Amino acid sequence: QFRMSDYSNFGEESVERFGLNWQIIDDVRIRATMSTAYRAPQITDLFGGGVVSFDFFTAPCPTGATGDLAANCALAGIPLGTPLAAAQSAVLSGGNPNLEPETADTSTIGVVFTPSFLDGFSLTLDYWDIEVEDLISRPTSDSIVQACFNGPAGLTAPECALFTPQIVA
């Protein structure tokens, strides 16, 4: 199978699928596929307006933290072991006009055993390999905070630009 698409924001793209489904003998069948996949971001993924939600967070500065994590906590003014004043905080999230299309290469192979001497019995053994690039997803607010604080000393991880730590006394 072959399909070609033309996207106004991303140009032309094609996906292919090759498959095999072979009944070797009455009781054994082999099946296999190799394919590519392509998914362009939706309009809301790219240009969705800001929406406020109340997300859950894990305290970013645990007792006993060392190295870059301890340095980042000190720089943000958060003493180690400080519990969160609230497990939830208001978060503004929305579309990302810099998203790229998601692509994947997939392959599967399997054997189906349907012994004629066991009426209604079927046994399958399958293997699959799926490699996705530029996955279109929304990182959680907690994963952004953790990546920032666990990044290089100086709060210089790219995720740090996505929020402003606020200490509630």
Secondary structure, 3 states (H helix, E strand, C coil): CEEEEEECCCEEEEEEEEEEEEEEECCEEEEEEEEEEEECCCHHHHHCCCEEEEEECCCCCCCCCCHHHHHHHHHHCCCCCCCCCCCEEEEEECCCCCCCCEEEEEEEEEEEECCCCCCCCCEEEEEEEEEEECCCCCCCHHHHHHHHHCCCCCCCCHHHHHCCCCCCC
